Amino acid sequence: MSEIKNIEGPQMLGHPKGLFYLFFAELWERFSFYGMRALLTLYMVNVVFEALVTRDFAAAAVYSSYGSLVYASTVVGGRISDKILGFRKSIFLGGILMALGHFVLAIESDMTFFLALALIVVGNGFFKPNISTFVGSLYKDGDTRKDSGFTIFYMGINIGGFAAPLLCGWLGREYGWHYGFGLAGIGMLAGLIFFWSGIKAGVFMDKGLPPSEEALNKTILGIKQKVLVPILACIAAPIIALMLASYEPLLNGESFFGDQNIVNVLFKGIGIVILLYMGYILYQASLEERKKLAVALFITLFMTVFWGFHELSGSVITLFADRNVNLSIIDAAQTNALNSMFIIILSIPISLLWTYLARKKNNPRTPYKFGMGLLLAGISFYVLALSGGSADENGMVPFSYLLIMYFLLSVGELFMSPVGLSKITDLSPKRIVAFMMGIWFLSSAYAFQVVGFIGKKLAVESTGSEVRGFATLDVYIGGFELIAQYAIGAGIIVFILSPILNRWMQNVH
């Protein structure tokens, strides 16, 4: 208790009171994000690209580009916050842009569709990385309550991720797509209201303020940076909208670029630059640093592979649920709530499992947990591949297969995601921790490139308004079996490499 007394500011349930304002702000922001995501692929296939024979391909390309840009934007937004705006101003700017994006989606016009997605991309870049970092800033260095605080905070993420698809999906089904998108926008505004009320109540004390007034008021081309940043953010939105709208391949399928669009090429270029710079860093590092950095890179690569399969839930798996799963209680959009539901149910039991194994000195080291996570991902997709054997005369499979798949995938996520981020900080030399954290966030962006690749390969071409049954089942089952093989293969590779990786990690568990 003495530790709590030494920390300034109001406390609540043994934690800084500001944590709970950030908890609700993030809950509603994730409500808006996942509510929109649950509807996005179905909306594109059934409305935006309805007239196209290649509507599945177009939806997969846009979904992939959107996801990649959403996560890549966090690296830029986090940097601007550190240097100029601070957490508070960044969160407000991001939240306003995201809310605007959701409300533009609620407009019944295909013309504004890509602009709406672009506003969410830019807004997420300012909001997402800064609210998470804000939570950490509420605790002093060495405060043993920080891990518990983040656990509470991440529970808010999953509560939002669970409730949003159910409510937005219901509205979209019963009253129209745009009502579902509108509710997502209201959720974002609710998050901003909670955040604003926390500021007015003084629970954040002096945390989250701009790094300096000089940085805010520094002028570029006669414009103060605190004004210039929002202007540039607004200018970026139509540019990103044009990139999202350019979803078609740059050249024909026989060319060097294949089916690559402008965003695919952009991320390949960024990837080459990152690899060259990492080679330079490894060259300069000592032998011990080099070994730890190699493990950090392997962990990032494994996590990218896992997220690449996991994020299919918002695209291919949603289409599979819509076209080939017997759904009665919930619809295809609402199945996006299943992952968050299992995360909420399983988080504490799996956390207790690691604690119990640690007491017994049997807690697996990080590489083994990653291997198990990838194996579980592979098994989960194999379950979906097996579902074809239980299809009825209309090519529809029992809902239980989808339920089991999400259960296994969620367990795999809990084996990998919570430990990955902390290990990146532990394995990276202090002088490049920020850079390695940027690489970690970019891994989610590259995961969506994997999502796009798979989504395009499993795209069903059709001119009819209704496409389902055995015509789609065969495509999905074959794809799921191939994904299962790749995921299980990746898991086996991790297990084979684990003894070496464990040695290279040295004292990092």
SEVEX-979563 format. One record per residue: y, z, x of N, C-alpha, C in turn. Coordinates in steps of 0.001 Angstrom, whole numbers, plus 500000, padded with zeros to 6 digits. Atoms other than C-alpha are relative to their C-alpha. Layout:
BEGIN
YZXYZXYZX/...
% end
This chain:
BEGIN
498783500000500826500000500000500000501264500000500857/498808499961499147502333500588502939500507498598500302/499613501383499706502267496828503617500847499426498884/499260500514501142503513496086500112501408500591499965/498686499358500048506362498583500393500957499388501026/499152500563498961507599496917503547500523498616499666/499575501348500362508032493590501806501111500091498972/498856499937500899511396493066500146499717499217498737/500084500773501232511772491902496598499053500603498992/500826499461501081510140492608493246498537499604500140/501438500225499916506360492918493086499385500008498597/500709500040501273503898492208490282498519499863500284/501448500000499792500176492996490279499639499912501482/500298499962498580500316493625494012500430498774500776/499539501222499334501961490271494835501495499825499746/498599500312500296505546489001495127500129499400498607/499846500467501368506807488413491609500251498499499926/499736501433499970507940484929492612498740499160499921/501262500745500052504279483918492952499684499561498578/500407500282501376503808484060489190500936498978499330/499114501070500479506884481935488480499557498658500575/500502501230499393505546479354490949498655499606499387/501289500248500652502112479723489324500196499187498717/499783500693501272503444478653485922500714498667500198/499344501274499719505716475982487386498972498961500434/501031500929499519502746474411489188498989499681498905/500930500238501113500476474861486151500526498876499103/499443501013500905502827472794483999500210498666500703/499875501271499265503469470240486731498643499299500080/501354500587499956499704469712487135499548499567498602/500276500409501382499451469593483338500540498585499777/499399501319500196501831466647483371499270498938500808/500624500974499106500136464937486314498610499591499515/501383500303500399496537465223485109499915499505498564/499972500532501357497451464596481482500268498507500010/499710501421499864498962461273482463498829499263500640/501095500670499293496098460455484848498794499754499094/501136500145500906493502460995482113500133498763499125/499748501145500885495134458252480027500230498699500758/499442501140499288496260455910482800499079498784500047/500904501148499868493202453710483459499668499400498639/500313500497501346492277453461479774501199499246499415/498792500656500496495884452560478933500184498637500652/499835501282499317496000449838481573498983498978499502/501057500926500416492675448311480514500197499535498557/499925500308501432493378448460476777501370499523499518/498662500374500450497117447803476654500705499096501025/499179500727499024498917446707479832499348498685500421/500702501195499518496263444241481060498984499474498989/500975500338501041494474443707477750499675498504499956/500193501442500142494938439924477802499319499356501206/500570500561498780493517439466481316498474500086499992/501453499950499789489893438543481978499682501007501100/500198499103498848490274440538485209500724501336499810/499211498785500271491814443591483522499456501216500753/500559498888499234489371446022485202500453499945501451/499559500189498614490262444571488615501462500403500136/498567499684499943493998444831487873500234501494499875/499847498552500193493672448418486624499566500763501246/500492499343498785491639449409489705501007499857501138/499027500242498932494214447831492039501250500856499823/498790499208500258497188449552490376499717501493500153/500371498576499903495404452920490088499869500418501464/500176499718498582494476452768493777501348500067500721/498693500027499344497993451825494910500849501191499578/499253498846500523499553454482492682499536501286500672/500534498778499400497238457209493998500334500113501476/499691499980498569497762456227497637501465500338500238/498571499754499821501544456192497292500400501402499559/499723498629500454501577459484495357499755501002501119/500331499029498954499870461333498206500736499723501299/499233500306498793501636459478501020501437500490499871/498610499578500212504998460390499473500217501467500358/499856498569499692504292464100500106500393500226501461/499652499863498581504585463562503861501506499801500185/498562500280499902508091462071503471500803501113499325/499283498964500739509196464603500839500002501334500716/500072498739499261507991467545502905500925500013501197/499130500097498824509884466322505947501472500122499613/498611499926500469513140465862504011500349501428499591/499768498609500391512761469358502580500215500887501222/499888499186498782512250470878506052501332499791500699/498826500324499210515245469102507555501318500110499235/498727500118500741517786468864504711500061500899498759/499811499429501337517148470093501156499503501429499826/500645498730500306514932473165501351499087499862498796/501008500073501063512182473982498850500607499868498605/499476499933501374514325474730495801500573498659499539/499373501268500386516414471564495752498970498873499944/501035501036499991513387469423496617499141500073498743/500834499817501188511319470908493775500743499534498748/499214500444501165514146470324491276500127498484499959/499868501457499950514737466754492424498679499330499625/501305500579500300511019465993492325499599500175498553/500374499723501394510478467633488953500766499143499015/499185500840500901513355465742487329499520498551500033/500481501380499886512106462402488672498637499821499332/501326500090500624508538463123487546500107500064498479/499819499908501455509639464186484061500550498689499457/499427501288500408511728461022483821498922498920499975/501086500970499949508706458968484868499056500118498815/500899499791501146506493460520482182500658499549498699/499316500407501233509119459949479491500191498485499930/499924501465499995509585456323480587498653499406499613/501331500444500417505799455930480214499839500083498484/500115499822501455506219457146476647500714498891499226/499348501144500651508395454087475931498967498900499789/501008501018500301506289451417474246500443498639500540/499597501258499357507068448667476745499256499856501316/500679500279498735504992447106479500501002499754501124/498975500312499002508236446162481276500338501230500847/499590498783499294508964449781482211498821500743500624/501216499297499572505361450707483077500010500298501497/500057499811498551505578450180486844501150500869500500/498886499131499627509006451837487073499648501464499728/500412498639500335507560454914485344499068500561501072/500921499547498949504723455136487880500746500252501303/499236499854498764507193454673490728500825501291499994/499238498751500103509372457556489488499104501209500224/500954498898499791506292459812489419499605500075501467/500335500028498572505380458705492963501089500690500813/498891499430499230508831459565494340500167501480499676/499844498605500400509096462785492333498920500895500569/501106499211499466505672464001493419500191500286501486/499759499807498576506696463514497047500907501182500287/499089498864499817509474466075496655499419501290499424/500464498802500697507660468468494303498752500605500638/501323499479499698504041468799495370499893500754501321/500195499270498743504177469718499091500869501239500101/499037498921499816507161472014498708499688501234499172/500323498817500792505955474245495901498820500744500626/501126499349499325502705474902497801500481500776501221/499468499333498810504623475740500989500862501188499598/499156498915500509507015477903498946499164501261499773/500882498846500231504086480131497959499762500752501303/500253499360498715503273480776501619501210500732500538/498782499383499472506908481618502399500303501347499351/499774498723500673506809484544499948499347501173500733/500732498965499276504506486453502329500404500004501468/499726499893498577505223487750505806498767499568500800/501111500371499132503115486554508734499019501162500122/501030498967499884499828488445508835499726500755498721/500229499327501286500040489576505201498615499604499480/501385500261500410496413489915504124499890499544498552/500043500404501414497370489159500505500238498506499802/499627501403500148498316485548501251498851499157499440/501140500790500486494810484111500733499770500242498511/500165499660501415494535485970497425501103499354499163/498880500622500707497976484673496427499773498521499775/500290501428500148496947481075497078498867499765499012/501095500129500968493753481642495076500554500055498571/499362499901501316495877482733492093500776498721499697/499187501209500167498203479763492617499120498791499666/500877501152500241495351477238492768499269500102498673/500569499854501339493899478701489603500940499377498967/499030500635500894497108477569487910499861498491500008/500220501444499898496491474042489202498849499578499108/501195500399500747493055473964487610500104500311498508/499754499760501426494175475537484335500784498821499418/499250501179500434496737472728484055499131498762499961/500889501154499937494126470180485110498939500001498921/500988499884501078491737471483482428500629499733498632/499387500093501325494130471753479501500612498625499729/499241501236500204496076468523480060499170498845499450/500773501113500564493322465920479538499558500249498563/500427499688501362492162467744476409501125499745499007/498887500113500945495604467878474783500622498601500013/499408501343499919497086464611476079499012498942499511/501027500928500482493791462818475415499907500015498483/500063499878501466493724464143471833501203499311499364/498796500647500534497321463073471199499926498486500132/500106501436499779496678459670472735499039499341499026/501003500553500913493610459140470535500473500018498555/499651499814501411495023460453467266501321499334499612/498658500459500376498645459293467412500515498830500839/499557501108499166498989456753470230500196500424501444/499902499717498565499085456498474003501297500694500376/498682499556499550502789457186474262500292501443499614/499871498574500329502540460543472514499328500854501080/500664499290498913500067461628475172500849500036501255/499112500042498840502405460486477940501234500877499779/498840499180500315505313462194476180499715501480500180/500376498599499823503447465518476117499937500347501485/500022499769498557502882465154479867501418500227500519/498607499821499597506657464803480289500549501358499585/499579498675500473507270467927478202499411501090500900/500627499054499077504804469752480464500782500120501295/499224499975498758506834468768483519501307500760499802/498764499269500283510052470030481906499740501501499882/500350498582500119508311473312481072499843500625501391/500137499498498636507408473685484758501347500240500657/498665499836499427511030473176485778500732501194499391/499361498857500667512209475728483208499484501311500580/500563498790499382509813478345484630500594500206501394/499476499897498648511031477580488140501470500446499965/498594499633500133514684477808487090500173501458499578/499902498604500446514100481115485327499679500952501136/500295499173498833512572482494488528501196500112500926/498789499981499172515706481527490459501059500908499372/498999499183500689517963483115487815499642501480500049/500437498597499952515856486291487904500049500572501412/499888499530498625516249486487491687498695500361500667/501299499585499466512510486802492333499672499329501335/500285500696498741512593484337495257500860500515501151/499102499434498980515263486360497112500724498866500736/499315501042499226516538484164499960499037498895500434/501000500988499599513403482001500172500286498638499357/499917501346500554513412478239499692501374499371500044/498652500563499903517088477690500503500036498896501058/499893501051498972518254474687502574500041500619501389/500008499454498639517759475123506330501390500343500514/498616499696499601521541475009506812500962499241499106/498961500689500760524728474133504986500482498763500755/499585501138499197525555471820507898499133498778499700/500918501112500282522448469735507175500302499392498633/499704500493501347523341469487503478501274499167499978/498683500623500089526934468496504106500270498957501074/499836501044498991526391466197507073500141498645499309/499737501281500678527752462773506144499382498828500755/500503501278499487526072459410506658500640498910499157/499249501050500699528170456366505773500981500597498987/499017499346500843530684458793504283499432500763498819/500647499306501125528127460349501885499250501227500530/500701498793499595526888463933502196498501499829499752/501456500163500094523136464172502771499429500568498703/500504499418501233522664466395499703500191499054498818/499792501034501018524000463471497636499213498740500357/500661501221499540522489460698499742498503500011499708/501456499932500215518889461931499391499624499626498565/500320500438501364518834461707495553500296498525499745/499670501420500167520536458301495756498885499133500571/501075500776499366517911456998498170498694500129499230/501210499806500805515153458496496016500013499065498790/499882500894501164516448456556493012499879498531500399/500115501378499508516734453374495088498546499675500331/501403500217499611513151453838496323499126499670498798/500849500174501180511782453886492767499783498529499625/500257501409500336512364450190491894499270499236501098/500723500658498901511108449151495358498504500283499878/501410499624500181507874451086494790499432499341498756/500454500660501229507684449646491262499590498558500288/500339501375499629507724446132492750498695499953500789/501243499949499231504953447121495175498803500211499073/501081499745500958502832448472492310499732498777499126/500156501193500839503478445352490238499350498849500768/500608501050499164502295443209493181498551500383500314/501380499523499833498683444256492605499025498884500334/500909501109499735497206440801493016499865499776501508/500196500250498565495726439758496414501117499126500574/498932500760499355498286438424498879499624498532500157/500499501359499848496138435361499544498697499884499236/501238500165500766492997433903497994498865500790500634/501118499149499596489689435734498265499275499554501243/500696500501498814488430433531501096500800500242501277/499124499832498849491320434475503365499631501236500806/500188498816499163491473437073506122500277501275499212/499614498811500751493121439484503671499015500315498874/500940499755501085490345439093501071500742500334498720/499347499614501250491398440957497919501101501026500243/499007499002499622494081442977499727501380499659499439/498628500180500466497447443455498067500961500642500992/498984499548499047500706444550499674499823501476500374/500194498578499691499909448301499407498787500189500904/501174499928499123496446447806500950500375499657501437/499598500430498660497979445952503895500913501035500643/499092498967499492500708448590504259499222501182500565/500760498834499551498172451413504533499097499671501191/500764500388498807496053449473507006500909500022501224/499045499965498890499149449059509180500314501425500420/499734498585499699499969452769508912498806500621500720/501217499466499394496350453585509782499877499618501464/500067500456498605496484451509512970500989500777500865/498983499247499256499714453227514070499542501436500225/500475498613499883498220456677513385498890500105501032/501108499975499043495063455867515348500500499840501435/499443500189498657497078454632518324500706501273500474/499294498776499626499257457753518260499019501144500263/501013498968499766496179460002517949499328499786501348/500563500274498685494715458255520981500909500502501109/499019499515499026497911459067522880499973501529500080/500050498531500030497763462732521773498737500511500686/501260499582499384494101463039522778500037499796501507/499896500277498567494891461491526159500801501096500708/499135498988499392497603464092526809499410501408499912/500522498658500255495569467056525537499041500445501098/501006499458499079493435469359527662498613499776499410/501370500240500463489648469129527388499669500865498787/500303499097501114489418472172525104500761499574498744/499215500476501137492229470895522865499399498713499430/500564501286500411490604467461522788498777500207499117/501208499727500787487348468903521478500367500491498605/499585499473501307489067470863518710500665498921499148/499349501082500741491220467882517745498986498987499491/501051500923500445488121465689517563499328500535498742/500605499391501199486605468146515073500959499886498819/499008500108501078489847468165513067500011498589499418/500021501385500467489716464365512882498730499698499213/501253500191500730486056464396511839500084500638498615/499865499301501277486814466958509115500876499193499048/499101500816500824489691464807507857499292498750499493/500749501192500391487461461714507828498978500329498918/501006499615500991484694463521505917500654500314498658/499303499650501228487217464845503406500509498747499295/499543501270500574488611461336502907498865499315499252/501170500605500649485126460032502114499691500728498695/500306499224501210484519462885499646501012499719498901/498972500240501023487869462426497858499933498570499477/500128501383500445487273458682497754498992499843498874/500991500014501079484199459292495600500444500890498833/499571499039501019485658462288493737501063499400499075/498890500518500799488812460448492589499615498817499115/500484500998500954486698457838490826499983500558498583/500016499364501323486778460357487975501123499480499112/498884500490500804490161458985486882499951498509499730/500053501448500186489097455334487013498625499550499519/501306500563500355485514454047487106499203500937499094/500804499058500802483935457220485708500584500142498601/499386499973501332486461457335482859499604498766499192/500429501215500696485634453715481994498516500069499624/501422499822500300481909454506482219499823500923498794/500079499064501131482428457458479850500413499316498700/499503500688501193484347455234477447499012498950499489/500809501160500368481894452340477482498508500281499880/501453499838499912478473453856478110499488501418499818/500456498630500209478373457581477314500177500368498534/499922499520501380477595459019473888500873501248499954/499056498886500065480641461232473338500263500341498541/499739499576501371481066463276470187501068501089499948/499060498874500012482948466489471018501331499598500634/498788500428499300485432464922473459499951498486500198/499971501439499739486571461382474245500054499746501501/500071500364498585486637459486477548501141500606500818/498869499416499271490131460641478560499795501492500213/500178498551499915489198464255477865498904500414500978/501023499650499001486183464098480202500628500327501351/499313499654498757488763464375482999500220501505500137/499834498543499949488966468080482104498770500699500575/501261499351499620485346468743483131500032500521501430/499942499554498605486029468951486879500767501312500120/499201498764499934488777471568486466499295501150499296/500747498951500705486630473478483964498970500642500922/501025499460499101483824473829486499500619500698501202/499328499327498883486265474703489305500412501413499580/499590498679500504487637477568487172498791500924499885/501204499184500198484122478794486335499353500394501324/500797499816498792482670478458489835500776500564501193/499210499591498836485570479421492152499649501401500480/500253498609499607484991483172492115498553500203500447/501388499823499522481141483058492283499755499412501387/500233500597498686481205480685495273500768500751501079/499255499170499056483920482753496977499222501270500326/500817498799499781481746485844496496498754499682500807/501173500413499237478772483905497862500322499950501489/499637500074498579480610483180501130500239501397500572/499762498625499542481695486836501353498682500717500255/501323499378499854478105488006500824499279499471501247/500674500597498841476743485570503429500672500415501303/499283499553498807479465486614505883499557501404500391/500487498639499711478346490254505554498611499962500620/501362500152499475474799489112506256499975499175501288/499860500854498819476112487012509179499256498678499849/500652501281500287474682483907507508500953498982499370/499033500914500606477903482247506340500023498690500785/500052501260499252477553478536507248501363499659500596/498742500441499399480172477157509620500485498743499273/499335501049500772482591474530508339499247498656499972/500696501299500072480652471363509368498797500007499055/501151499930500903477544472543507487500450500016498538/499466499994501369479635473258504374500429498593499591/499586501374500293481088469755504602498787499111499760/501227500776500203477605468279504956499394500260498638/500550499657501315476422470163501875500855499419498880/499103500559501008479498469043499940499757498513499783/500253501435500114478827465376500692498626499722499388/501318500166500609475140465744499819500071500233498489/499848499720501432476089467282496467500724498867499290/499309501158500584478509464415495834499023498845499813/500982501072500106475712461949496548499005500240498877/500964499667501065473277463759494261500649499841498632/499318500098501299475896463867491494500062498544499525/499970501417500391476253460074491548498600499457499763/501378500421500258472495459678491725499571500399498591/500258499572501380472330461654488477500529498951499026/499451501042500864474626459075486888499174498721500074/500832501192499855472468456279488308498713500129499194/501236499761500766469400457875486686500224499920498498/499727499957501443471158458013483311499615498700499302/500355501284500606470390454318482758498615500004499375/501353499918500547466766455234482128499937500657498639/499965499317501310467816457253479062500926499305499011/499074500724500876470071454605477522499336499650498674/500538500393501306469642453904473802500098498490499829/500036501446500228469429450479472206501376499340500141/498649500531499842473234450105472508500540500147501428/499576499818498616473334450870476225500833501247500221/499242498754499883474768454362475689499075501105500518/500818498952499375473523457323477780500442501376499501/499640498651500459473453461067476917501152500608500811/498854499322499381476576463126477675499557500985501085/500483498980499059474436465657479574500021499497501442/499977500544498635474231463330482589501397500119500613/498628499902499509478018463254482908500354501463500296/499740498577499823478157467035482530499376500514501305/500691499581498771475586467591485308500697499407501218/499312500654498883477377465083487522501267500757500388/498766499290499695480707466919487224499724501404500553/500369498680499470479008470280487842499686499905501491/500388500154498594477464469082491118501178499590500867/498833500459499246480630467306492229500996501144500216/499079498867499895482707470441491550499507501023501009/500551499102498989480359472607493613500259499420501389/499719500650498726480679470068496427501452500138500400/498570499841499726484465470234496146500312501398500516/499754498615499590484427474033496456499387500308501363/500574499836498667482235473746499554500933499442501078/499221500720499001484778471489501258501493500278499952/498544500017500088488338471564499955500683501302500415/499264498770499659489293475285500248500040500309501495/500052499626498588488243475545503903500638498938500896/499541501089499155489442472156505160501401500190500525/498588499895499616493187472795505160500219501075501058/499806498910499040492974476119506989499407499640501363/500629500367498722490664474639509625500861499006500786/499100500920499304493169471884510402501037500789500799/499003499184499298495763474526511303499373500774501151/500678499231498950493223476525513329499614499124501199/500523500876498949491978473515515318501084499215500729/498932500821499422495349471889516078500886500825500930/499024499316499139497564472856519036501314500211499242/498794499633500743500758474535517801501051498894500027/498932500989499862502950471707519062499827498795499073/500217501156500889501349469152516691499390500406498656/500567499553501282500300471292513701500617499226498838/499334500696501110502904469640511432499485498561499882/500511501378500014501706466166512453498582499960499418/501383499986500485498048467072511805499937500334498513/499942499718501434498972468526508414500387498736499238/499644501277500615500618465187507613498796499076499919/501225500817499993497390463419508600499056500471498906/500889499450501024495449465763506317500432499542498608/499510500445501312497669464928503330499815498494499824/500196501441500083497461461235504152498543499633499714/501411500301500264493665461477503936499756499780498514/500139500207501449494020461773500149500544498636499601/499453501328500276496165458639500166498977498927500352/501017500978499598493461456767502054498756500093499126/501119499877500938490848458156499671500183499057498815/499743500903501127492538456150496926499812498541500385/500359501344499563492073453044499040498498499767499802/501447500071500271488336453795498811499767499828498497/500105500098501463488747454279495042500279498571499541/499657501359500384490415450899494756498927499001500386/501060500903499536487733449161496807498796500057499057/501156499843500888484953450597494627500328499494498603/499600500420501339486887450022491400500016498493499834/499989501462500055487364446345492222498576499444499992/501381500478499948483671445926493063499263500227498682/500666499688501267482652447518489749500805499512498796/499191500543501098485238445636487687499158499058499139/500731500838500959483799444014484552500968498963499442/499149501065500532485274440652483574499628499725498548/500259500218501425485656440116479840501259499513499309/498874500457500813487860438313477353500029500710498654/500076499305501284486750440445474406500778501292500013/499253498739500096488694443439473146499082501192500214/500971498932499812485520445539473257498979499559501039/501009500288498985483327445578476368499236501285500278/500840498814499817480437448016476548498542499592499924/501422500292500140476669448277476211499344499681501331/500773500269498795474144446940478712500758499119500994/499222500855499101476624444418480134500775500846501013/499279499117499081478670447263481625499076501023500641/500903498958499477475820449754482064499361499555501310/500665500490498788474024447597484623500944499994501201/499011500020498917477218447210486660500228501408500538/499701498628499583477964450942486706498804500684500660/501186499330499450474404452128487345499736499526501423/500179500522498647474054449822490335501035500533500961/498932499467499157477404450975491682499799501468500321/500206498568499776476621454673491227498856500254500980/501125499833499075473320454289493057500441499714501436/499507500336498666475086452639496002500923501093500536/499112498894499602477767455367496068499172501207500429/500875498873499669475014458007496053499398499833501390/500607500251498692473364456392499066501012500200501126/498965499834498972476629456266501021500377501472500174/499608498590499914477539459873500182498904500839500650/501110499258499397474095461219501049499877499629501476/500031500425498599474117459139504237501076500685500819/498910499311499302477510460616505172499662501465500220/500398498600499870476166464121504496498979500207501105/501022499904498955473163463512506742500627499846501378/499305500186498723475433462232509522500725501272500405/499291498740499712477522465416509246499026501065500493/500996499003499570474408467601509520499502499700501413/500454500369498657473255465668512592501054500357501043/498903499730499064476687466071514222500390501481500052/499520498616500130477133469730513160499795500862501241/500149499165498796475615471398516268501047499685501067/498985500384499016477988469410518498501382500463499539/498692499615500534480979470017516208500204501506500070/499904498539499924480224473753516099500370500450501407/499671499650498610480322473910519904501444499653500325/498642500427499723483570471966520038501040500873499291/499065499135500737485156474304517458500238501309500743/499908498783499191484573477198519881500082501245499105/499911498739500739485876480424518278500437499812498545/499613500266501390486970478736515010498738499882499159/501235499992500813484388479388512300499986498871499002/
% end
